Amino acid sequence: MYICAYIRIITMPIPLVRNLFFIFLLIPLFSISQVEELKEKEGIKLFVDCNCDKAYVRQEVKHVDHVRDQGLANVILFIYDIANGSGGRTYKLEFTGASSFEGITRILTFDSNANMTSDDVRKRLTWRIGRGLLPYIIESNLENRVTYKIKGAPKNEEVEFNDPWRNWIFEVYGQGKFNKEASRKRFEYKVGLESDKVTEKWRVRADAQLSHLNSKFIRNDEEFTSTRDRYWGSASIVRSISDHWSTGVFGNLSHDTYTNIDLSMGFTPAIEYNIFPYSEVLKREIVFAYKIGYRYNNYIETTIFGVEDESIWNHAFDIQVRYRQPWGNVFSRIRASSFLEDFSKNRFQMNSSVSVRIIKGFSVRFSGNIEFIHDQVNLPAGDASLEDVLLQQKQIATDFELGFSVGVSYTFGSAFNNIINTRL
């Protein structure tokens, strides 16, 4: 006896099966997207690193949380600045997003000039900070509170500037100081002129200064008096050859009773190479420079080498490194120089400073300088008197100078306090 079983398979059209499959696949994806939409967007936590009035920025930019460490921020702002040809500074604002704002970056610039007050500069800088935050605001929990207004009519024509000064900037200055104690009295003044012309290809400078210092010191009823006079003038013309190379000529003259110089005149051509393009000078530079020139010295007193005047041919090699980065700042300069006719008369100088953020809230700072001196041909003959030493009336012989400093700082506690309170 045989038992037969029949199974009936109900077939469906293939297109219908495919459509049902995609529907079931999209249902969970749609649900996930709905959940994401319901999540509240992140607020802006701003960290600002700048050479500016940070308290003013916190006071005026109130719609964000200002944090004290970049590790706590989701929007990081670094403001780099450097002197410009208008007697002011050029500021470069770099915004970088993190966390939910990752991938959103923005760069703005601002040029101040010599006619702006510090209040003008901080107001215009703060306005640009607010403008730079707009892309982050529309992606934050503030997006539904944003309104905007466009001021003025659209401008389609470029504005042509008529500069009667042809890019020249002049500054005349003067300063006077007076200090008095029971056994000391000091009076000093200085006046000077600075002029500067900067274009894309040329930089022309001419400066001059006159200064006078009078000091008195009383010791055991004996009075010591010192007078130091100094005047100097310098001029230079520098030409940009390319985005990496520059060349120039420098001239100067001076009179200085402290260094035994009655009259000194010099002329020095120079050439410079920057590894990085000059457009990146706000953030990094490694510069090599070489100078070779002639100097004539006429001395007030006969020198330790028995001469009253002399002509000197010398040269110098200079290396300068500067980095301004989110992790900190590094600066170092090395300069080596010597007389061409006698290499034993030379000088080596090194100045360095480092400021580095190690971890959240913790940073270290180092700075130091060292100088080996073997070219003091200007020193007067004879021994320095007690008066010279006490009042620093004359330069004293030395074969080295050095200095070093180190500092650490650690900031902790509340990271989201935006309150400004300067009472008492």
Contacts in CASP RR format, 6 or more apart in sequence:
PFRMAT RR
TARGET T0000
AUTHOR 0000-0000-0000
METHOD contacts of the structure
MODEL  1
MYICAYIRIITMPIPLVRNLFFIFLLIPLFSISQVEELKEKEGIKLFVDC
NCDKAYVRQEVKHVDHVRDQGLANVILFIYDIANGSGGRTYKLEFTGASS
FEGITRILTFDSNANMTSDDVRKRLTWRIGRGLLPYIIESNLENRVTYKI
KGAPKNEEVEFNDPWRNWIFEVYGQGKFNKEASRKRFEYKVGLESDKVTE
KWRVRADAQLSHLNSKFIRNDEEFTSTRDRYWGSASIVRSISDHWSTGVF
GNLSHDTYTNIDLSMGFTPAIEYNIFPYSEVLKREIVFAYKIGYRYNNYI
ETTIFGVEDESIWNHAFDIQVRYRQPWGNVFSRIRASSFLEDFSKNRFQM
NSSVSVRIIKGFSVRFSGNIEFIHDQVNLPAGDASLEDVLLQQKQIATDF
ELGFSVGVSYTFGSAFNNIINTRL
40 141 0 8 1.000
41 100 0 8 1.000
41 139 0 8 1.000
41 140 0 8 1.000
41 141 0 8 1.000
41 143 0 8 1.000
42 74 0 8 1.000
42 99 0 8 1.000
42 100 0 8 1.000
42 101 0 8 1.000
42 140 0 8 1.000
42 141 0 8 1.000
43 64 0 8 1.000
43 65 0 8 1.000
43 74 0 8 1.000
43 140 0 8 1.000
43 141 0 8 1.000
43 142 0 8 1.000
44 63 0 8 1.000
44 64 0 8 1.000
44 65 0 8 1.000
44 74 0 8 1.000
44 75 0 8 1.000
44 101 0 8 1.000
44 133 0 8 1.000
44 136 0 8 1.000
44 137 0 8 1.000
44 140 0 8 1.000
44 142 0 8 1.000
45 64 0 8 1.000
45 65 0 8 1.000
45 67 0 8 1.000
45 72 0 8 1.000
45 73 0 8 1.000
45 74 0 8 1.000
45 75 0 8 1.000
45 416 0 8 1.000
46 61 0 8 1.000
46 64 0 8 1.000
46 65 0 8 1.000
46 66 0 8 1.000
46 67 0 8 1.000
46 73 0 8 1.000
46 75 0 8 1.000
46 76 0 8 1.000
46 77 0 8 1.000
46 133 0 8 1.000
47 66 0 8 1.000
47 67 0 8 1.000
47 68 0 8 1.000
47 69 0 8 1.000
47 70 0 8 1.000
47 71 0 8 1.000
47 72 0 8 1.000
47 73 0 8 1.000
47 75 0 8 1.000
47 76 0 8 1.000
47 77 0 8 1.000
48 54 0 8 1.000
48 57 0 8 1.000
48 66 0 8 1.000
48 77 0 8 1.000
48 79 0 8 1.000
48 129 0 8 1.000
49 70 0 8 1.000
49 76 0 8 1.000
49 77 0 8 1.000
49 78 0 8 1.000
49 79 0 8 1.000
49 326 0 8 1.000
50 77 0 8 1.000
50 78 0 8 1.000
50 79 0 8 1.000
50 81 0 8 1.000
51 79 0 8 1.000
51 81 0 8 1.000
52 79 0 8 1.000
52 122 0 8 1.000
52 125 0 8 1.000
53 118 0 8 1.000
53 122 0 8 1.000
55 420 0 8 1.000
56 122 0 8 1.000
56 126 0 8 1.000
57 66 0 8 1.000
57 122 0 8 1.000
57 125 0 8 1.000
57 126 0 8 1.000
57 129 0 8 1.000
58 66 0 8 1.000
58 418 0 8 1.000
58 420 0 8 1.000
59 420 0 8 1.000
60 126 0 8 1.000
61 126 0 8 1.000
61 129 0 8 1.000
61 130 0 8 1.000
61 133 0 8 1.000
62 418 0 8 1.000
63 137 0 8 1.000
63 142 0 8 1.000
64 75 0 8 1.000
64 133 0 8 1.000
65 416 0 8 1.000
65 418 0 8 1.000
66 416 0 8 1.000
66 418 0 8 1.000
67 73 0 8 1.000
67 415 0 8 1.000
67 416 0 8 1.000
68 361 0 8 1.000
68 411 0 8 1.000
68 415 0 8 1.000
69 360 0 8 1.000
69 361 0 8 1.000
69 411 0 8 1.000
69 415 0 8 1.000
70 76 0 8 1.000
70 326 0 8 1.000
70 357 0 8 1.000
71 360 0 8 1.000
72 360 0 8 1.000
72 415 0 8 1.000
73 98 0 8 1.000
74 97 0 8 1.000
74 98 0 8 1.000
74 99 0 8 1.000
74 100 0 8 1.000
74 101 0 8 1.000
75 95 0 8 1.000
75 96 0 8 1.000
75 97 0 8 1.000
75 98 0 8 1.000
75 101 0 8 1.000
75 133 0 8 1.000
75 136 0 8 1.000
76 95 0 8 1.000
76 96 0 8 1.000
76 97 0 8 1.000
76 98 0 8 1.000
76 326 0 8 1.000
77 93 0 8 1.000
77 94 0 8 1.000
77 95 0 8 1.000
77 96 0 8 1.000
77 129 0 8 1.000
78 93 0 8 1.000
78 94 0 8 1.000
78 96 0 8 1.000
78 324 0 8 1.000
78 326 0 8 1.000
79 91 0 8 1.000
79 92 0 8 1.000
79 93 0 8 1.000
79 94 0 8 1.000
79 125 0 8 1.000
80 91 0 8 1.000
80 92 0 8 1.000
80 94 0 8 1.000
80 282 0 8 1.000
80 283 0 8 1.000
80 324 0 8 1.000
81 89 0 8 1.000
81 90 0 8 1.000
81 91 0 8 1.000
81 92 0 8 1.000
81 282 0 8 1.000
82 89 0 8 1.000
82 90 0 8 1.000
82 281 0 8 1.000
82 282 0 8 1.000
83 89 0 8 1.000
83 90 0 8 1.000
84 90 0 8 1.000
84 111 0 8 1.000
84 112 0 8 1.000
84 113 0 8 1.000
84 198 0 8 1.000
85 167 0 8 1.000
85 169 0 8 1.000
85 196 0 8 1.000
85 197 0 8 1.000
85 198 0 8 1.000
86 111 0 8 1.000
86 112 0 8 1.000
86 113 0 8 1.000
86 114 0 8 1.000
86 169 0 8 1.000
87 113 0 8 1.000
87 114 0 8 1.000
87 169 0 8 1.000
87 171 0 8 1.000
87 196 0 8 1.000
88 111 0 8 1.000
88 112 0 8 1.000
88 113 0 8 1.000
88 114 0 8 1.000
88 116 0 8 1.000
89 111 0 8 1.000
89 112 0 8 1.000
89 121 0 8 1.000
90 109 0 8 1.000
90 110 0 8 1.000
90 111 0 8 1.000
90 112 0 8 1.000
90 282 0 8 1.000
91 109 0 8 1.000
91 110 0 8 1.000
91 111 0 8 1.000
91 112 0 8 1.000
91 125 0 8 1.000
91 128 0 8 1.000
92 107 0 8 1.000
92 108 0 8 1.000
92 109 0 8 1.000
92 282 0 8 1.000
93 106 0 8 1.000
93 107 0 8 1.000
93 108 0 8 1.000
93 109 0 8 1.000
93 110 0 8 1.000
93 128 0 8 1.000
93 129 0 8 1.000
93 132 0 8 1.000
94 105 0 8 1.000
94 106 0 8 1.000
94 107 0 8 1.000
95 104 0 8 1.000
95 105 0 8 1.000
95 106 0 8 1.000
95 107 0 8 1.000
95 108 0 8 1.000
95 132 0 8 1.000
95 133 0 8 1.000
95 135 0 8 1.000
95 136 0 8 1.000
96 105 0 8 1.000
96 326 0 8 1.000
97 103 0 8 1.000
97 104 0 8 1.000
97 105 0 8 1.000
97 136 0 8 1.000
100 139 0 8 1.000
101 136 0 8 1.000
101 139 0 8 1.000
101 140 0 8 1.000
104 135 0 8 1.000
104 136 0 8 1.000
104 139 0 8 1.000
106 132 0 8 1.000
106 135 0 8 1.000
108 128 0 8 1.000
108 131 0 8 1.000
108 132 0 8 1.000
110 124 0 8 1.000
110 125 0 8 1.000
110 128 0 8 1.000
112 120 0 8 1.000
112 121 0 8 1.000
112 124 0 8 1.000
114 169 0 8 1.000
114 171 0 8 1.000
116 124 0 8 1.000
137 143 0 8 1.000
137 146 0 8 1.000
138 146 0 8 1.000
166 197 0 8 1.000
167 197 0 8 1.000
167 198 0 8 1.000
167 199 0 8 1.000
168 195 0 8 1.000
168 196 0 8 1.000
168 197 0 8 1.000
169 195 0 8 1.000
169 196 0 8 1.000
169 197 0 8 1.000
169 198 0 8 1.000
170 193 0 8 1.000
170 194 0 8 1.000
170 195 0 8 1.000
171 193 0 8 1.000
171 194 0 8 1.000
171 195 0 8 1.000
172 191 0 8 1.000
172 192 0 8 1.000
172 193 0 8 1.000
173 191 0 8 1.000
173 192 0 8 1.000
173 193 0 8 1.000
173 194 0 8 1.000
174 189 0 8 1.000
174 190 0 8 1.000
174 191 0 8 1.000
174 192 0 8 1.000
175 189 0 8 1.000
175 190 0 8 1.000
175 191 0 8 1.000
176 188 0 8 1.000
176 189 0 8 1.000
176 190 0 8 1.000
177 186 0 8 1.000
177 187 0 8 1.000
177 188 0 8 1.000
177 189 0 8 1.000
178 186 0 8 1.000
178 187 0 8 1.000
178 188 0 8 1.000
179 185 0 8 1.000
179 186 0 8 1.000
180 186 0 8 1.000
183 217 0 8 1.000
183 218 0 8 1.000
183 219 0 8 1.000
184 215 0 8 1.000
184 216 0 8 1.000
184 217 0 8 1.000
184 218 0 8 1.000
185 215 0 8 1.000
185 216 0 8 1.000
186 213 0 8 1.000
186 214 0 8 1.000
186 215 0 8 1.000
186 216 0 8 1.000
187 213 0 8 1.000
187 214 0 8 1.000
187 215 0 8 1.000
188 211 0 8 1.000
188 212 0 8 1.000
188 213 0 8 1.000
188 214 0 8 1.000
189 211 0 8 1.000
189 212 0 8 1.000
190 209 0 8 1.000
190 210 0 8 1.000
190 211 0 8 1.000
190 212 0 8 1.000
191 209 0 8 1.000
191 210 0 8 1.000
191 211 0 8 1.000
192 207 0 8 1.000
192 208 0 8 1.000
192 209 0 8 1.000
192 210 0 8 1.000
193 207 0 8 1.000
193 208 0 8 1.000
193 209 0 8 1.000
194 205 0 8 1.000
194 207 0 8 1.000
195 205 0 8 1.000
195 206 0 8 1.000
195 207 0 8 1.000
196 203 0 8 1.000
196 204 0 8 1.000
196 205 0 8 1.000
197 203 0 8 1.000
197 204 0 8 1.000
197 205 0 8 1.000
200 240 0 8 1.000
201 239 0 8 1.000
201 240 0 8 1.000
202 237 0 8 1.000
202 238 0 8 1.000
202 239 0 8 1.000
202 240 0 8 1.000
203 236 0 8 1.000
203 237 0 8 1.000
203 238 0 8 1.000
204 236 0 8 1.000
204 237 0 8 1.000
204 238 0 8 1.000
205 234 0 8 1.000
205 235 0 8 1.000
205 236 0 8 1.000
206 233 0 8 1.000
206 234 0 8 1.000
206 235 0 8 1.000
206 236 0 8 1.000
207 233 0 8 1.000
207 234 0 8 1.000
207 235 0 8 1.000
208 231 0 8 1.000
208 232 0 8 1.000
208 233 0 8 1.000
208 234 0 8 1.000
209 230 0 8 1.000
209 231 0 8 1.000
209 232 0 8 1.000
209 233 0 8 1.000
210 230 0 8 1.000
210 231 0 8 1.000
211 229 0 8 1.000
211 230 0 8 1.000
211 231 0 8 1.000
212 227 0 8 1.000
212 228 0 8 1.000
212 229 0 8 1.000
212 230 0 8 1.000
213 226 0 8 1.000
213 227 0 8 1.000
213 228 0 8 1.000
213 229 0 8 1.000
214 225 0 8 1.000
214 226 0 8 1.000
214 227 0 8 1.000
214 228 0 8 1.000
215 225 0 8 1.000
215 226 0 8 1.000
215 227 0 8 1.000
215 391 0 8 1.000
216 223 0 8 1.000
216 224 0 8 1.000
216 225 0 8 1.000
216 226 0 8 1.000
217 223 0 8 1.000
217 224 0 8 1.000
217 226 0 8 1.000
217 390 0 8 1.000
217 391 0 8 1.000
218 224 0 8 1.000
219 390 0 8 1.000
224 386 0 8 1.000
224 387 0 8 1.000
224 390 0 8 1.000
224 391 0 8 1.000
225 387 0 8 1.000
225 391 0 8 1.000
226 387 0 8 1.000
226 391 0 8 1.000
226 392 0 8 1.000
226 393 0 8 1.000
227 257 0 8 1.000
227 393 0 8 1.000
228 256 0 8 1.000
228 257 0 8 1.000
228 258 0 8 1.000
228 393 0 8 1.000
229 255 0 8 1.000
229 256 0 8 1.000
229 257 0 8 1.000
230 254 0 8 1.000
230 255 0 8 1.000
230 256 0 8 1.000
230 257 0 8 1.000
230 258 0 8 1.000
231 254 0 8 1.000
231 255 0 8 1.000
232 252 0 8 1.000
232 253 0 8 1.000
232 254 0 8 1.000
232 255 0 8 1.000
232 256 0 8 1.000
233 252 0 8 1.000
233 253 0 8 1.000
233 254 0 8 1.000
234 250 0 8 1.000
234 251 0 8 1.000
234 252 0 8 1.000
235 250 0 8 1.000
235 251 0 8 1.000
235 252 0 8 1.000
236 248 0 8 1.000
236 249 0 8 1.000
236 250 0 8 1.000
236 251 0 8 1.000
237 248 0 8 1.000
237 249 0 8 1.000
238 246 0 8 1.000
238 247 0 8 1.000
238 248 0 8 1.000
239 246 0 8 1.000
239 247 0 8 1.000
239 248 0 8 1.000
240 246 0 8 1.000
240 278 0 8 1.000
241 247 0 8 1.000
243 277 0 8 1.000
243 278 0 8 1.000
243 279 0 8 1.000
244 273 0 8 1.000
244 274 0 8 1.000
244 275 0 8 1.000
244 276 0 8 1.000
244 277 0 8 1.000
244 278 0 8 1.000
245 271 0 8 1.000
245 272 0 8 1.000
245 273 0 8 1.000
245 274 0 8 1.000
246 271 0 8 1.000
246 272 0 8 1.000
246 274 0 8 1.000
247 269 0 8 1.000
247 270 0 8 1.000
247 271 0 8 1.000
247 272 0 8 1.000
248 269 0 8 1.000
248 270 0 8 1.000
248 271 0 8 1.000
249 267 0 8 1.000
249 268 0 8 1.000
249 269 0 8 1.000
249 270 0 8 1.000
250 267 0 8 1.000
250 268 0 8 1.000
250 269 0 8 1.000
250 270 0 8 1.000
250 291 0 8 1.000
251 266 0 8 1.000
251 267 0 8 1.000
251 268 0 8 1.000
252 264 0 8 1.000
252 265 0 8 1.000
252 266 0 8 1.000
253 263 0 8 1.000
253 264 0 8 1.000
253 265 0 8 1.000
253 266 0 8 1.000
254 261 0 8 1.000
254 263 0 8 1.000
254 264 0 8 1.000
255 261 0 8 1.000
255 262 0 8 1.000
255 263 0 8 1.000
255 264 0 8 1.000
256 264 0 8 1.000
257 300 0 8 1.000
258 392 0 8 1.000
258 393 0 8 1.000
258 394 0 8 1.000
258 395 0 8 1.000
259 378 0 8 1.000
259 395 0 8 1.000
260 299 0 8 1.000
260 300 0 8 1.000
260 301 0 8 1.000
260 303 0 8 1.000
260 378 0 8 1.000
260 379 0 8 1.000
260 380 0 8 1.000
260 394 0 8 1.000
260 395 0 8 1.000
261 297 0 8 1.000
261 298 0 8 1.000
261 299 0 8 1.000
261 300 0 8 1.000
261 378 0 8 1.000
262 298 0 8 1.000
262 299 0 8 1.000
262 300 0 8 1.000
263 296 0 8 1.000
263 297 0 8 1.000
263 298 0 8 1.000
264 295 0 8 1.000
264 296 0 8 1.000
264 297 0 8 1.000
264 298 0 8 1.000
265 295 0 8 1.000
265 296 0 8 1.000
266 293 0 8 1.000
266 294 0 8 1.000
266 295 0 8 1.000
266 296 0 8 1.000
267 293 0 8 1.000
267 294 0 8 1.000
268 291 0 8 1.000
268 292 0 8 1.000
268 293 0 8 1.000
268 294 0 8 1.000
269 291 0 8 1.000
269 292 0 8 1.000
269 293 0 8 1.000
270 289 0 8 1.000
270 290 0 8 1.000
270 291 0 8 1.000
270 292 0 8 1.000
271 289 0 8 1.000
271 290 0 8 1.000
272 287 0 8 1.000
272 288 0 8 1.000
272 289 0 8 1.000
272 290 0 8 1.000
273 287 0 8 1.000
273 288 0 8 1.000
273 289 0 8 1.000
274 281 0 8 1.000
274 285 0 8 1.000
274 286 0 8 1.000
274 287 0 8 1.000
274 288 0 8 1.000
275 285 0 8 1.000
275 286 0 8 1.000
275 287 0 8 1.000
275 288 0 8 1.000
276 284 0 8 1.000
276 285 0 8 1.000
276 286 0 8 1.000
282 324 0 8 1.000
283 323 0 8 1.000
283 324 0 8 1.000
283 325 0 8 1.000
284 322 0 8 1.000
284 323 0 8 1.000
284 324 0 8 1.000
284 325 0 8 1.000
285 320 0 8 1.000
285 321 0 8 1.000
285 322 0 8 1.000
286 319 0 8 1.000
286 320 0 8 1.000
286 321 0 8 1.000
287 318 0 8 1.000
287 319 0 8 1.000
287 320 0 8 1.000
287 321 0 8 1.000
288 317 0 8 1.000
288 318 0 8 1.000
288 319 0 8 1.000
289 317 0 8 1.000
289 318 0 8 1.000
289 319 0 8 1.000
289 320 0 8 1.000
290 315 0 8 1.000
290 316 0 8 1.000
290 317 0 8 1.000
290 318 0 8 1.000
291 315 0 8 1.000
291 316 0 8 1.000
291 318 0 8 1.000
292 313 0 8 1.000
292 314 0 8 1.000
292 315 0 8 1.000
292 316 0 8 1.000
292 340 0 8 1.000
293 313 0 8 1.000
293 314 0 8 1.000
293 315 0 8 1.000
294 311 0 8 1.000
294 312 0 8 1.000
294 313 0 8 1.000
295 311 0 8 1.000
295 312 0 8 1.000
295 313 0 8 1.000
295 314 0 8 1.000
296 309 0 8 1.000
296 310 0 8 1.000
296 311 0 8 1.000
296 312 0 8 1.000
297 309 0 8 1.000
297 310 0 8 1.000
297 311 0 8 1.000
297 312 0 8 1.000
297 377 0 8 1.000
297 378 0 8 1.000
298 308 0 8 1.000
298 309 0 8 1.000
299 307 0 8 1.000
299 308 0 8 1.000
299 309 0 8 1.000
299 378 0 8 1.000
299 380 0 8 1.000
300 380 0 8 1.000
301 380 0 8 1.000
301 381 0 8 1.000
302 308 0 8 1.000
302 380 0 8 1.000
302 381 0 8 1.000
303 377 0 8 1.000
303 378 0 8 1.000
303 379 0 8 1.000
303 380 0 8 1.000
303 381 0 8 1.000
304 377 0 8 1.000
304 379 0 8 1.000
304 380 0 8 1.000
304 381 0 8 1.000
304 382 0 8 1.000
304 397 0 8 1.000
305 377 0 8 1.000
306 381 0 8 1.000
307 377 0 8 1.000
310 377 0 8 1.000
312 339 0 8 1.000
312 341 0 8 1.000
312 377 0 8 1.000
313 339 0 8 1.000
313 340 0 8 1.000
313 341 0 8 1.000
314 337 0 8 1.000
314 338 0 8 1.000
314 339 0 8 1.000
314 340 0 8 1.000
315 337 0 8 1.000
315 338 0 8 1.000
315 340 0 8 1.000
316 335 0 8 1.000
316 336 0 8 1.000
316 337 0 8 1.000
317 335 0 8 1.000
317 336 0 8 1.000
317 337 0 8 1.000
318 333 0 8 1.000
318 334 0 8 1.000
318 335 0 8 1.000
319 333 0 8 1.000
319 334 0 8 1.000
319 335 0 8 1.000
320 332 0 8 1.000
320 333 0 8 1.000
320 334 0 8 1.000
321 330 0 8 1.000
321 331 0 8 1.000
321 332 0 8 1.000
321 333 0 8 1.000
322 329 0 8 1.000
322 330 0 8 1.000
322 331 0 8 1.000
322 332 0 8 1.000
323 329 0 8 1.000
323 330 0 8 1.000
323 331 0 8 1.000
327 356 0 8 1.000
327 357 0 8 1.000
328 355 0 8 1.000
328 356 0 8 1.000
328 357 0 8 1.000
328 363 0 8 1.000
329 353 0 8 1.000
329 354 0 8 1.000
329 355 0 8 1.000
330 353 0 8 1.000
330 354 0 8 1.000
330 355 0 8 1.000
330 356 0 8 1.000
331 351 0 8 1.000
331 352 0 8 1.000
331 353 0 8 1.000
331 354 0 8 1.000
332 350 0 8 1.000
332 351 0 8 1.000
332 352 0 8 1.000
332 353 0 8 1.000
333 349 0 8 1.000
333 350 0 8 1.000
333 351 0 8 1.000
333 352 0 8 1.000
334 348 0 8 1.000
334 349 0 8 1.000
334 350 0 8 1.000
335 347 0 8 1.000
335 348 0 8 1.000
335 349 0 8 1.000
335 350 0 8 1.000
336 346 0 8 1.000
336 347 0 8 1.000
336 348 0 8 1.000
336 349 0 8 1.000
337 346 0 8 1.000
337 347 0 8 1.000
337 375 0 8 1.000
338 345 0 8 1.000
338 346 0 8 1.000
338 347 0 8 1.000
338 375 0 8 1.000
339 345 0 8 1.000
339 346 0 8 1.000
339 375 0 8 1.000
344 374 0 8 1.000
345 374 0 8 1.000
345 375 0 8 1.000
345 377 0 8 1.000
346 374 0 8 1.000
346 375 0 8 1.000
347 371 0 8 1.000
347 372 0 8 1.000
347 373 0 8 1.000
347 374 0 8 1.000
347 375 0 8 1.000
348 371 0 8 1.000
348 372 0 8 1.000
349 369 0 8 1.000
349 370 0 8 1.000
349 371 0 8 1.000
350 369 0 8 1.000
350 370 0 8 1.000
350 371 0 8 1.000
351 368 0 8 1.000
351 369 0 8 1.000
352 366 0 8 1.000
352 367 0 8 1.000
352 368 0 8 1.000
352 369 0 8 1.000
353 365 0 8 1.000
353 366 0 8 1.000
353 367 0 8 1.000
353 368 0 8 1.000
354 364 0 8 1.000
354 365 0 8 1.000
354 366 0 8 1.000
354 367 0 8 1.000
355 363 0 8 1.000
355 364 0 8 1.000
355 365 0 8 1.000
355 366 0 8 1.000
356 363 0 8 1.000
356 364 0 8 1.000
356 365 0 8 1.000
357 363 0 8 1.000
358 364 0 8 1.000
361 409 0 8 1.000
361 410 0 8 1.000
361 411 0 8 1.000
361 412 0 8 1.000
362 408 0 8 1.000
362 409 0 8 1.000
362 410 0 8 1.000
362 411 0 8 1.000
363 408 0 8 1.000
363 409 0 8 1.000
363 410 0 8 1.000
364 406 0 8 1.000
364 407 0 8 1.000
364 408 0 8 1.000
365 405 0 8 1.000
365 406 0 8 1.000
365 407 0 8 1.000
365 408 0 8 1.000
365 409 0 8 1.000
366 404 0 8 1.000
366 405 0 8 1.000
366 406 0 8 1.000
366 407 0 8 1.000
367 404 0 8 1.000
367 405 0 8 1.000
367 406 0 8 1.000
368 402 0 8 1.000
368 403 0 8 1.000
368 404 0 8 1.000
368 405 0 8 1.000
369 401 0 8 1.000
369 402 0 8 1.000
369 403 0 8 1.000
369 404 0 8 1.000
370 400 0 8 1.000
370 401 0 8 1.000
370 402 0 8 1.000
370 403 0 8 1.000
371 400 0 8 1.000
371 401 0 8 1.000
371 402 0 8 1.000
372 399 0 8 1.000
372 400 0 8 1.000
373 398 0 8 1.000
373 399 0 8 1.000
373 400 0 8 1.000
373 401 0 8 1.000
374 399 0 8 1.000
376 395 0 8 1.000
376 397 0 8 1.000
376 398 0 8 1.000
378 395 0 8 1.000
379 395 0 8 1.000
379 397 0 8 1.000
380 394 0 8 1.000
384 394 0 8 1.000
384 396 0 8 1.000
387 393 0 8 1.000
388 394 0 8 1.000
388 396 0 8 1.000
389 396 0 8 1.000
END
